Amino acid sequence: MTRYLITSALPYINGIKHLGNLGGSMLPADVYARFLRQKGEDVLFICATDEHGTPAELAALEKNQDVETFCTEQHEIQKSIYQRFHLSFDHFGRSSSSQNAELTQHFCKKLMENGFIEERTIKQVYSVDDGRFLPDRYIVGTCPHCGYEAARGDQCENCTRVLDPTDLINPRSAVSGSSNLEIKDSKHLFLNLPAMESKLAAFIDEHEAEWPIVVTSIARKWLKEGLRERCITRDLKWGISVPKEGFEGKVFYVWFDAPIEYIGATAEWAEKDPEHRDWKSWWYDAKDVRYTEFMAKDNIPFHTIMFPATLFASGEPWKKVDYIKGFNWLTFYGGKFSTSQKRGIFTNQALDEFQPDFWRYWLMANTPENADSSFTFSSFAATINKDLNDVLGNFVNRVLKMTASKIGAAVPAGGEWTAVEKEFIQTLQKRVTDYTKYLSEMEFRKALTELRAIWVEGNNYLTAAAPWTVIKEDPEKAAMILRLALNVIRLYAVLSAPIIPETAEKIQKLLNLENAGYAWPKADLTEELQTLKAGHAFNVPEQPLFQKITPEAVTDLCARYGGNPDE
């Protein structure tokens, strides 16, 4: 039996993430994990905060905290937000864990033993007043291309031009502001990627037909340009120490240790229940595991080149990824979300405005799979009002209230299905089969289109069957129609659970099915749509399942977060 290992790109620790970060990795990974669990599969869903590197130190400095305290605090903040979004991680770890440190050092030693790491001396900027080498991002100055005065030593965020620290006008330390800088020699370790180029090319070839084009095209671009040796150490204090004489005071480059944290976080998970959990069975010589990674396109080179190179070069049978679900960008009114510039609506703010299922549904319906997607408040409101309110919510409220008022708050007995019901069930059958297929293949936009169509079919059937009219002349037939409709509501809860789990739970409670679970529908819906038997009591909703987002609310949101209510 296949086991399913799922990882999402690690959210960085330097601040609360925006909606694009959620929708481009963690949320679709959660939907896939939930779907597989409903099918009865053995699933392990792993994520963690990515805590090392220059931005973490700078963010801590800005808050006047030591970096370890800052990371601990931010980890708890992010973890809490993801819990509120109902992300169903089996474990949400930290790349600063002892498990990740041990594994990262293990890989370094194996790579050195196998001749894939070499030592080099390079020139770096040294701040005399700070008494330390400065990584590129620690150096700020005026961009020579656009005049932006807060450009970093690696890139100008204003004009996006790639820079070297020596390109900057009036360079200074981002730590102290001192311009007393010198160029000095510093020893570092380099990963010999060119030595593994043919193996990595073969690895991409193996998955070319299956992986999304956004993944293979980026990997191919790196290979076509020719791989270069990659520096995997830094002159920083915060990070995983380098286990090599002469490298005291240096740590590993964040992109070397961050992917290893997938394994590290699994070890953290196992340590919580060592009698029943074995992390190595998921990662080491794990032939029965299918491993899927979720990430936005900026992370793809590190997961198609860097991380596989590390695993290959170790010479050990570590599990390599089977499928990478890569995404394009979610933009905010056509422009970039920005954590550093606080542009766009962020995950904590989103939860302050609306229930998590509103965001989950919109993000999955607009997943940037084949091209960038743009978030606007007008689009958000229109989708929520039309799909959740007018289609799903309308069906649930109509059926429950009508049955209670016309017959009573329990599933009615009624007669046998007619040709109309059998045709309706056959239509549902095909759509549920397609919906299941799209979720299995991680074609999320197609899946959401199908889910909405499934909801629409229920409303169409109700309109055609017209139980409110039939009941006047044939009460038994009307009872049969409403009994089927009540079972369709239960089916909708099951099918919707991976996308909008809080709503699915509300529906289950209305049907008095709190402990019934969400087992995926059987191949034949005939049995599925007879689950609720005559006499089963249900609850009448006191208010609609959803509340509509008004035009006034859209105008207000645009005013507070930026955006045009007319777009």
LOBA-279406 format. One record per residue (C-alpha): residue number from 1; residue in one letter; chain; x, y, z. Coordinates in Angstrom, 1 decimal, m for minus. Layout:
# residues N
     k   r   c        X        Y        Z
   NUM   a   A        X        Y        Z
...
***
This chain:
# residues 567
     k   r   c        X        Y        Z
     1   m   A      0.0      0.0      0.0
     2   t   A      1.4      3.4     m1.0
     3   r   A      2.0      5.9      1.7
     4   y   A      1.8      9.6      0.9
     5   l   A      4.4     12.1      2.1
     6   i   A      3.4     15.8      1.5
     7   t   A      5.6     18.8      2.2
     8   s   A      4.8     22.5      1.7
     9   a   A      7.5     25.1      1.1
    10   l   A      8.6     26.4      4.5
    11   p   A      7.2     29.9      5.3
    12   y   A     10.0     32.3      6.2
    13   i   A     10.2     33.5      9.8
    14   n   A     10.7     37.2      9.1
    15   g   A      7.0     38.2      9.4
    16   i   A      3.4     37.1      8.9
    17   k   A      2.8     35.8      5.4
    18   h   A      0.5     37.2      2.8
    19   l   A     m2.3     35.4      0.9
    20   g   A      0.0     34.6     m2.0
    21   n   A      2.3     32.6      0.3
    22   l   A     m0.7     30.7      1.7
    23   g   A     m2.4     30.0     m1.7
    24   g   A      0.9     29.1     m3.5
    25   s   A      2.0     26.2     m1.2
    26   m   A      0.5     25.5      2.2
    27   l   A     m3.2     25.6      1.3
    28   p   A     m3.2     23.4     m1.8
    29   a   A     m1.0     21.0      0.1
    30   d   A     m3.6     20.9      2.8
    31   v   A     m6.4     20.3      0.4
    32   y   A     m4.5     17.4     m1.2
    33   a   A     m3.7     15.9      2.2
    34   r   A     m7.3     16.2      3.4
    35   f   A     m8.6     14.6      0.2
    36   l   A     m6.2     11.6      0.5
    37   r   A     m7.1     11.1      4.2
    38   q   A    m10.8     11.1      3.3
    39   k   A    m10.0      8.3      0.8
    40   g   A     m8.4      6.3      3.6
    41   e   A     m4.8      6.8      2.5
    42   d   A     m1.8      6.8      4.9
    43   v   A     m0.7     10.5      4.8
    44   l   A      2.1     12.5      6.5
    45   f   A      1.8     16.2      5.9
    46   i   A      4.9     18.1      7.1
    47   c   A      5.8     21.8      7.2
    48   a   A      7.9     24.2      9.4
    49   t   A      9.1     27.7      9.7
    50   d   A     12.3     28.5      7.8
    51   e   A     14.3     30.3     10.5
    52   h   A     17.9     30.9      9.4
    53   g   A     19.6     33.4      7.1
    54   t   A     20.1     37.2      6.9
    55   p   A     16.4     38.3      6.9
    56   a   A     15.8     36.6     10.2
    57   e   A     18.7     38.5     11.8
    58   l   A     17.6     41.8     10.3
    59   a   A     13.9     41.3     11.3
    60   a   A     15.0     40.6     14.9
    61   l   A     17.3     43.6     14.9
    62   e   A     14.4     45.8     13.8
    63   k   A     12.3     44.5     16.7
    64   n   A     15.3     44.9     19.1
    65   q   A     15.2     41.2     20.0
    66   d   A     17.8     38.5     19.9
    67   v   A     17.2     36.4     16.9
    68   e   A     16.4     33.2     18.8
    69   t   A     13.7     34.9     20.8
    70   f   A     12.4     36.5     17.7
    71   c   A     12.1     33.2     15.8
    72   t   A     10.4     31.4     18.7
    73   e   A      7.9     34.2     19.0
    74   q   A      7.2     34.4     15.2
    75   h   A      7.0     30.6     14.9
    76   e   A      4.1     30.6     17.5
    77   i   A      2.4     33.5     15.7
    78   q   A      2.5     31.8     12.3
    79   k   A      1.6     28.4     13.7
    80   s   A     m1.5     30.0     15.3
    81   i   A     m2.6     31.6     12.1
    82   y   A     m2.3     28.3     10.1
    83   q   A     m4.3     26.6     12.8
    84   r   A     m7.0     29.2     12.3
    85   f   A     m7.0     28.5      8.6
    86   h   A     m7.5     24.8      9.4
    87   l   A     m4.2     23.7      7.8
    88   s   A     m4.0     20.0      8.9
    89   f   A     m0.2     19.6      9.3
    90   d   A      0.7     16.4     11.0
    91   h   A      3.6     18.4     12.3
    92   f   A      4.7     22.1     11.9
    93   g   A      8.3     22.2     13.0
    94   r   A     11.2     24.6     13.0
    95   s   A     14.4     24.6     10.9
    96   s   A     16.3     25.7     14.0
    97   s   A     15.5     22.3     15.6
    98   s   A     18.3     20.0     16.9
    99   q   A     17.0     17.3     14.5
   100   n   A     17.6     19.6     11.5
   101   a   A     21.1     20.6     12.8
   102   e   A     22.1     17.0     13.2
   103   l   A     20.8     16.0      9.7
   104   t   A     22.4     19.0      8.0
   105   q   A     25.7     18.3      9.5
   106   h   A     25.4     14.7      8.5
   107   f   A     24.8     15.6      4.9
   108   c   A     27.7     18.0      4.9
   109   k   A     30.1     15.3      6.2
   110   k   A     28.8     12.7      3.7
   111   l   A     29.2     15.2      0.8
   112   m   A     32.7     16.1      1.9
   113   e   A     33.6     12.4      2.2
   114   n   A     32.3     11.8     m1.3
   115   g   A     34.2     14.8     m2.8
   116   f   A     31.2     17.0     m3.6
   117   i   A     32.2     19.9     m1.3
   118   e   A     35.3     22.0     m1.8
   119   e   A     36.8     24.9      0.2
   120   r   A     37.5     28.3     m1.3
   121   t   A     38.6     31.7     m0.2
   122   i   A     36.4     34.5     m1.5
   123   k   A     36.4     38.3     m1.0
   124   q   A     33.6     39.7      1.2
   125   v   A     32.6     43.0      2.7
   126   y   A     33.7     43.4      6.3
   127   s   A     32.2     46.1      8.6
   128   v   A     35.0     47.4     10.9
   129   d   A     32.5     49.0     13.3
   130   d   A     30.3     45.9     13.5
   131   g   A     33.3     43.6     13.7
   132   r   A     31.8     41.1     11.2
   133   f   A     31.5     40.1      7.6
   134   l   A     28.4     41.3      6.0
   135   p   A     26.3     39.1      3.7
   136   d   A     25.0     40.9      0.6
   137   r   A     21.6     41.6      2.2
   138   y   A     23.3     43.3      5.2
   139   i   A     24.7     46.0      2.9
   140   v   A     22.4     48.8      1.8
   141   g   A     23.0     51.9     m0.3
   142   t   A     21.7     53.8     m3.3
   143   c   A     20.9     51.8     m6.4
   144   p   A     23.1     53.0     m9.4
   145   h   A     20.2     52.3    m11.8
   146   c   A     17.1     53.9    m10.3
   147   g   A     18.4     55.9     m7.4
   148   y   A     16.5     54.0     m4.7
   149   e   A     18.2     54.8     m1.5
   150   a   A     17.5     51.5      0.4
   151   a   A     18.7     49.0     m2.2
   152   r   A     20.3     45.8     m0.8
   153   g   A     23.7     44.4     m1.8
   154   d   A     22.1     41.6     m3.7
   155   q   A     19.1     43.2     m5.4
   156   c   A     17.2     46.5     m5.6
   157   e   A     13.7     45.9     m4.5
   158   n   A     12.5     49.0     m6.3
   159   c   A     13.7     48.3     m9.9
   160   t   A     14.5     44.5     m9.3
   161   r   A     18.0     44.8    m10.8
   162   v   A     20.5     42.2     m9.5
   163   l   A     23.4     43.9     m7.8
   164   d   A     26.8     43.3     m6.2
   165   p   A     27.6     45.2     m2.9
   166   t   A     30.3     47.1     m4.8
   167   d   A     27.6     48.4     m7.2
   168   l   A     25.9     50.4     m4.5
   169   i   A     26.5     54.2     m4.1
   170   n   A     27.3     55.1     m0.5
   171   p   A     27.2     51.5      0.8
   172   r   A     26.7     51.1      4.5
   173   s   A     26.0     48.3      7.1
   174   a   A     22.3     47.4      7.5
   175   v   A     23.2     46.4     11.1
   176   s   A     24.7     49.7     12.4
   177   g   A     24.5     52.1      9.5
   178   s   A     28.3     52.4      9.4
   179   s   A     30.0     53.1      6.1
   180   n   A     33.4     52.0      7.5
   181   l   A     33.6     48.9      5.2
   182   e   A     36.5     46.9      3.9
   183   i   A     37.0     44.0      1.5
   184   k   A     38.5     40.9      3.2
   185   d   A     39.2     37.3      2.4
   186   s   A     36.9     34.7      4.0
   187   k   A     36.9     30.9      3.7
   188   h   A     33.7     29.1      2.5
   189   l   A     32.4     25.7      1.4
   190   f   A     31.0     25.2     m2.1
   191   l   A     28.7     22.5     m3.3
   192   n   A     30.0     21.1     m6.6
   193   l   A     26.8     21.1     m8.6
   194   p   A     28.5     20.8    m12.0
   195   a   A     29.7     17.3    m11.0
   196   m   A     26.1     16.2    m10.6
   197   e   A     24.7     17.9    m13.7
   198   s   A     24.2     14.7    m15.7
   199   k   A     22.4     13.0    m12.8
   200   l   A     20.2     16.0    m12.2
   201   a   A     19.3     16.2    m15.9
   202   a   A     18.4     12.5    m15.9
   203   f   A     16.3     13.2    m12.8
   204   i   A     14.4     16.0    m14.6
   205   d   A     14.1     13.8    m17.7
   206   e   A     12.5     11.0    m15.6
   207   h   A      9.7     13.4    m14.5
   208   e   A      9.4     15.6    m17.5
   209   a   A      6.1     14.2    m18.7
   210   e   A      4.4     14.3    m15.3
   211   w   A      5.5     17.5    m13.7
   212   p   A      3.8     20.9    m14.4
   213   i   A      5.6     22.9    m17.1
   214   v   A      6.3     25.8    m14.6
   215   v   A      8.5     23.3    m12.7
   216   t   A     10.3     21.6    m15.6
   217   s   A     10.9     24.9    m17.5
   218   i   A     12.6     26.5    m14.6
   219   a   A     14.7     23.4    m13.9
   220   r   A     15.7     23.2    m17.6
   221   k   A     16.6     26.9    m17.6
   222   w   A     19.1     26.3    m14.8
   223   l   A     20.6     23.2    m16.5
   224   k   A     20.8     25.0    m19.9
   225   e   A     22.7     27.9    m18.4
   226   g   A     25.1     25.4    m16.8
   227   l   A     25.3     24.7    m13.1
   228   r   A     27.9     26.5    m11.1
   229   e   A     29.4     25.7     m7.7
   230   r   A     27.2     27.0     m5.0
   231   c   A     28.4     28.5     m1.7
   232   i   A     26.7     26.7      1.2
   233   t   A     28.2     28.6      4.2
   234   r   A     27.8     32.1      5.5
   235   d   A     29.5     34.4      8.0
   236   l   A     26.6     34.7     10.4
   237   k   A     26.0     33.9     14.0
   238   w   A     22.5     32.5     13.7
   239   g   A     22.3     29.1     11.9
   240   i   A     23.5     25.6     11.9
   241   s   A     27.3     25.5     12.7
   242   v   A     29.7     24.0     10.1
   243   p   A     31.3     20.8     11.4
   244   k   A     34.8     21.5      9.9
   245   e   A     38.0     22.7     11.5
   246   g   A     38.7     26.4     10.6
   247   f   A     35.0     27.1     10.1
   248   e   A     34.2     28.1     13.7
   249   g   A     31.8     31.0     13.7
   250   k   A     30.3     30.2     10.3
   251   v   A     26.9     28.6      9.6
   252   f   A     25.2     26.9      6.7
   253   y   A     23.5     28.9      4.0
   254   v   A     19.8     28.9      4.7
   255   w   A     18.9     27.2      1.3
   256   f   A     21.2     24.3      2.2
   257   d   A     19.6     23.5      5.5
   258   a   A     15.9     24.6      4.8
   259   p   A     15.0     21.7      2.5
   260   i   A     16.7     19.2      4.9
   261   e   A     14.2     20.4      7.5
   262   y   A     11.5     18.4      5.7
   263   i   A     13.4     15.4      7.0
   264   g   A     14.2     17.2     10.2
   265   a   A     10.5     18.1     10.9
   266   t   A      9.6     14.4     10.3
   267   a   A     12.1     13.5     12.9
   268   e   A     10.6     16.1     15.2
   269   w   A      7.2     14.5     14.6
   270   a   A      8.5     11.0     15.3
   271   e   A     10.1     12.1     18.5
   272   k   A      6.8     13.0     20.0
   273   d   A      5.7      9.4     19.9
   274   p   A      8.8      7.3     19.3
   275   e   A      7.0      4.0     20.0
   276   h   A      4.6      4.4     17.1
   277   r   A      6.4      6.7     14.7
   278   d   A      9.5      6.0     12.6
   279   w   A     10.7      9.0     10.6
   280   k   A     13.3      7.0      8.7
   281   s   A     10.7      4.8      7.1
   282   w   A      9.3      7.8      5.3
   283   w   A     12.7      9.1      4.1
   284   y   A     15.3      6.4      4.0
   285   d   A     15.0      3.6      1.4
   286   a   A     11.3      4.4      1.4
   287   k   A     10.1      2.5     m1.7
   288   d   A      6.4      2.5     m0.7
   289   v   A      6.3      6.3     m0.3
   290   r   A      5.0      8.7     m2.9
   291   y   A      6.5     12.1     m2.1
   292   t   A      4.8     15.4     m3.3
   293   e   A      6.2     18.9     m2.7
   294   f   A      4.1     22.1     m3.0
   295   m   A      5.7     25.5     m3.7
   296   a   A      5.7     28.7     m5.6
   297   k   A      7.9     29.1     m8.7
   298   d   A     10.7     31.1     m6.9
   299   n   A     11.4     27.9     m4.8
   300   i   A     11.6     25.5     m7.7
   301   p   A     15.4     25.7     m8.5
   302   f   A     16.2     24.8     m4.9
   303   h   A     13.9     21.8     m5.0
   304   t   A     14.8     20.5     m8.5
   305   i   A     18.5     21.2     m8.3
   306   m   A     19.9     22.0     m4.9
   307   f   A     18.0     19.6     m2.6
   308   p   A     18.1     16.6     m5.0
   309   a   A     21.9     17.3     m5.5
   310   t   A     22.4     17.1     m1.8
   311   l   A     20.5     13.8     m1.6
   312   f   A     22.2     12.3     m4.6
   313   a   A     25.7     13.4     m3.5
   314   s   A     25.2     11.7     m0.1
   315   g   A     25.4      8.3     m1.7
   316   e   A     22.6      7.2      0.6
   317   p   A     19.1      6.0     m0.4
   318   w   A     17.2      9.1      0.7
   319   k   A     13.7      9.6     m0.7
   320   k   A     13.6     12.0     m3.7
   321   v   A     10.5     13.9     m4.7
   322   d   A      8.1     12.1     m7.0
   323   y   A      5.9     15.1     m7.9
   324   i   A      6.4     18.8     m7.6
   325   k   A      3.3     20.9     m7.7
   326   g   A      4.6     24.3     m8.6
   327   f   A      2.6     27.5     m8.8
   328   n   A      2.9     30.9    m10.4
   329   w   A      2.2     34.1     m8.5
   330   l   A     m0.9     35.4     m6.9
   331   t   A     m0.7     39.2     m7.3
   332   f   A     m2.5     41.9     m5.5
   333   y   A     m4.3     44.1     m8.1
   334   g   A     m1.7     43.0    m10.6
   335   g   A      1.3     43.9     m8.4
   336   k   A      3.4     41.9     m6.0
   337   f   A      2.4     41.2     m2.4
   338   s   A      5.3     42.3     m0.3
   339   t   A      6.1     41.2      3.2
   340   s   A      8.8     43.8      3.7
   341   q   A      6.8     46.7      2.2
   342   k   A      3.5     45.4      3.8
   343   r   A      1.7     45.6      0.4
   344   g   A     m1.6     43.6      0.2
   345   i   A     m3.7     41.7      2.7
   346   f   A     m1.9     39.4      5.0
   347   t   A     m3.1     36.2      6.6
   348   n   A     m3.8     37.6     10.0
   349   q   A     m5.7     40.5      8.6
   350   a   A     m7.7     38.2      6.3
   351   l   A     m8.9     36.2      9.3
   352   d   A     m9.9     39.4     11.1
   353   e   A    m12.2     40.3      8.1
   354   f   A    m13.9     37.0      7.1
   355   q   A    m14.2     33.3      8.1
   356   p   A    m11.3     31.2      6.9
   357   d   A    m13.5     29.2      4.4
   358   f   A    m14.1     32.3      2.4
   359   w   A    m10.4     32.7      1.8
   360   r   A     m9.8     29.0      1.4
   361   y   A    m12.5     28.8     m1.3
   362   w   A    m11.4     31.9     m3.2
   363   l   A     m7.7     30.9     m3.2
   364   m   A     m8.3     27.4     m4.4
   365   a   A    m10.8     28.6     m7.1
   366   n   A     m8.2     31.0     m8.3
   367   t   A     m5.0     29.0     m7.8
   368   p   A     m2.3     30.3    m10.1
   369   e   A     m1.5     27.0    m11.7
   370   n   A     m0.9     27.8    m15.3
   371   a   A     m0.4     31.6    m15.1
   372   d   A     m0.4     34.4    m12.5
   373   s   A     m3.7     35.2    m10.8
   374   s   A     m4.7     38.6     m9.4
   375   f   A     m6.6     39.1     m6.2
   376   t   A     m9.1     42.0     m6.0
   377   f   A    m11.7     42.5     m3.4
   378   s   A    m14.4     42.8     m6.1
   379   s   A    m13.5     39.4     m7.5
   380   f   A    m13.4     38.0     m3.9
   381   a   A    m16.8     39.3     m3.0
   382   a   A    m18.4     38.1     m6.3
   383   t   A    m17.0     34.6     m5.9
   384   i   A    m18.1     34.3     m2.3
   385   n   A    m21.6     35.7     m3.0
   386   k   A    m22.3     33.6     m6.1
   387   d   A    m20.7     30.3     m5.2
   388   l   A    m21.0     29.9     m1.5
   389   n   A    m24.1     32.0     m0.8
   390   d   A    m26.2     31.7     m3.9
   391   v   A    m25.4     28.1     m4.7
   392   l   A    m24.2     26.0     m1.8
   393   g   A    m25.7     28.0      1.0
   394   n   A    m29.0     28.5     m0.8
   395   f   A    m29.4     24.7     m1.4
   396   v   A    m28.7     23.8      2.2
   397   n   A    m31.0     26.4      3.7
   398   r   A    m33.8     25.8      1.3
   399   v   A    m33.9     22.0      1.8
   400   l   A    m33.6     22.1      5.6
   401   k   A    m36.2     24.8      6.1
   402   m   A    m38.6     23.5      3.6
   403   t   A    m38.5     19.9      4.9
   404   a   A    m39.0     21.1      8.5
   405   s   A    m41.9     23.4      7.7
   406   k   A    m43.7     21.1      5.3
   407   i   A    m43.1     17.7      6.9
   408   g   A    m41.0     18.0     10.1
   409   a   A    m37.4     18.2     11.3
   410   a   A    m36.5     14.6     10.4
   411   v   A    m35.8     12.7      7.2
   412   p   A    m39.1     11.8      5.7
   413   a   A    m39.9      8.3      4.4
   414   g   A    m41.6      8.8      1.0
   415   g   A    m41.7      6.7     m2.1
   416   e   A    m39.3      5.3     m4.6
   417   w   A    m37.0      7.3     m7.0
   418   t   A    m38.4      8.1    m10.4
   419   a   A    m36.6      8.5    m13.7
   420   v   A    m35.9     12.2    m12.8
   421   e   A    m34.0     11.2     m9.6
   422   k   A    m32.1      8.5    m11.4
   423   e   A    m31.0     10.9    m14.1
   424   f   A    m30.0     13.4    m11.5
   425   i   A    m27.9     10.8     m9.6
   426   q   A    m26.3      9.7    m12.9
   427   t   A    m25.3     13.4    m13.6
   428   l   A    m23.9     13.7    m10.0
   429   q   A    m22.0     10.4    m10.5
   430   k   A    m20.1     11.7    m13.5
   431   r   A    m19.3     15.0    m11.9
   432   v   A    m18.1     13.4     m8.6
   433   t   A    m15.9     11.1    m10.7
   434   d   A    m14.4     14.0    m12.5
   435   y   A    m14.0     16.0     m9.3
   436   t   A    m12.2     13.1     m7.7
   437   k   A     m9.9     12.7    m10.7
   438   y   A     m9.0     16.4    m10.6
   439   l   A     m8.2     16.3     m6.9
   440   s   A     m6.1     13.2     m7.4
   441   e   A     m4.1     14.9    m10.2
   442   m   A     m3.9     18.1     m8.2
   443   e   A     m5.7     20.1    m10.9
   444   f   A     m7.2     22.4     m8.4
   445   r   A     m8.9     25.0    m10.6
   446   k   A    m10.6     22.3    m12.5
   447   a   A    m11.6     20.6     m9.3
   448   l   A    m13.2     23.7     m7.9
   449   t   A    m15.1     24.3    m11.1
   450   e   A    m16.5     20.8    m10.8
   451   l   A    m17.4     21.2     m7.2
   452   r   A    m19.4     24.3     m7.9
   453   a   A    m21.1     22.5    m10.8
   454   i   A    m22.0     19.7     m8.4
   455   w   A    m23.6     22.3     m6.1
   456   v   A    m25.5     23.8     m9.0
   457   e   A    m26.9     20.4    m10.0
   458   g   A    m28.6     20.2     m6.6
   459   n   A    m30.3     23.5     m7.1
   460   n   A    m31.3     22.5    m10.7
   461   y   A    m32.8     19.3     m9.4
   462   l   A    m34.7     21.1     m6.7
   463   t   A    m36.2     23.6     m9.1
   464   a   A    m37.2     20.8    m11.6
   465   a   A    m38.6     18.6     m8.9
   466   a   A    m40.5     21.5     m7.2
   467   p   A    m41.4     19.6     m4.0
   468   w   A    m43.2     22.7     m2.7
   469   t   A    m45.8     22.2     m5.5
   470   v   A    m45.8     18.4     m5.6
   471   i   A    m46.6     18.2     m1.9
   472   k   A    m50.0     19.6     m2.5
   473   e   A    m51.1     16.6     m4.6
   474   d   A    m48.5     13.9     m3.8
   475   p   A    m47.1     14.2     m0.3
   476   e   A    m45.3     10.9     m0.6
   477   k   A    m43.4     11.9     m3.7
   478   a   A    m42.5     15.3     m2.2
   479   a   A    m41.1     13.4      0.9
   480   m   A    m39.0     11.3     m1.5
   481   i   A    m37.6     14.4     m3.2
   482   l   A    m36.7     16.0      0.1
   483   r   A    m35.2     12.8      1.5
   484   l   A    m32.9     12.7     m1.5
   485   a   A    m32.1     16.4     m1.2
   486   l   A    m31.1     15.9      2.5
   487   n   A    m28.8     13.1      1.5
   488   v   A    m27.3     15.4     m1.2
   489   i   A    m26.6     17.9      1.5
   490   r   A    m24.6     15.2      3.4
   491   l   A    m22.8     14.4      0.1
   492   y   A    m21.9     18.1     m0.3
   493   a   A    m20.4     18.2      3.2
   494   v   A    m18.1     15.2      2.3
   495   l   A    m17.1     16.6     m1.1
   496   s   A    m16.5     20.1      0.3
   497   a   A    m14.5     19.1      3.3
   498   p   A    m11.0     19.3      1.7
   499   i   A    m11.7     22.9      0.6
   500   i   A    m14.0     24.4      3.2
   501   p   A    m13.7     22.1      6.3
   502   e   A    m15.3     24.5      8.7
   503   t   A    m18.4     24.7      6.5
   504   a   A    m18.5     21.0      6.1
   505   e   A    m18.5     20.6      9.9
   506   k   A    m21.4     23.1     10.2
   507   i   A    m23.4     21.1      7.7
   508   q   A    m22.6     17.8      9.5
   509   k   A    m23.9     19.4     12.7
   510   l   A    m27.1     20.6     11.0
   511   l   A    m27.6     16.9     10.0
   512   n   A    m26.7     15.6     13.5
   513   l   A    m23.6     13.8     12.0
   514   e   A    m20.9     15.4     14.1
   515   n   A    m19.0     12.1     14.5
   516   a   A    m19.8     10.5     11.2
   517   g   A    m16.5     11.3      9.5
   518   y   A    m16.0     12.3      5.9
   519   a   A    m15.1      9.0      4.1
   520   w   A    m14.9      9.7      0.3
   521   p   A    m18.0      8.7     m1.6
   522   k   A    m18.1      5.2     m3.0
   523   a   A    m17.9      4.7     m6.8
   524   d   A    m21.7      4.1     m6.9
   525   l   A    m23.6      7.1     m5.5
   526   t   A    m26.8      5.1     m5.2
   527   e   A    m25.9      3.7     m1.8
   528   e   A    m24.3      7.0     m0.8
   529   l   A    m27.5      9.0     m1.3
   530   q   A    m29.4      6.6      1.0
   531   t   A    m27.2      7.1      4.0
   532   l   A    m29.7      9.3      5.9
   533   k   A    m32.6      7.0      6.8
   534   a   A    m36.2      8.0      7.4
   535   g   A    m36.6      9.3     10.9
   536   h   A    m33.1     10.7     11.2
   537   a   A    m33.5     14.1     12.9
   538   f   A    m31.8     17.3     11.7
   539   n   A    m31.5     20.9     12.8
   540   v   A    m33.1     23.9     11.2
   541   p   A    m30.5     26.6     10.6
   542   e   A    m31.2     29.7     12.6
   543   q   A    m29.4     31.9     10.0
   544   p   A    m28.0     31.4      6.5
   545   l   A    m24.8     29.3      6.2
   546   f   A    m23.0     32.3      4.8
   547   q   A    m23.3     36.1      4.8
   548   k   A    m23.0     38.1      1.6
   549   i   A    m20.2     40.7      1.2
   550   t   A    m21.8     44.0      0.4
   551   p   A    m20.6     46.6     m2.1
   552   e   A    m20.0     48.9      0.8
   553   a   A    m17.8     46.3      2.5
   554   v   A    m15.7     46.1     m0.8
   555   t   A    m15.3     49.9     m0.9
   556   d   A    m14.2     49.9      2.8
   557   l   A    m11.7     47.0      2.2
   558   c   A    m10.2     48.8     m0.7
   559   a   A     m9.7     51.9      1.3
   560   r   A     m8.0     50.1      4.1
   561   y   A     m5.8     47.7      2.2
   562   g   A     m5.4     49.4     m1.2
   563   g   A     m7.2     48.5     m4.4
   564   n   A     m9.8     49.8     m6.7
   565   p   A    m13.4     48.8     m6.0
   566   d   A    m14.3     49.1     m9.7
   567   e   A    m11.7     46.5    m10.7
***
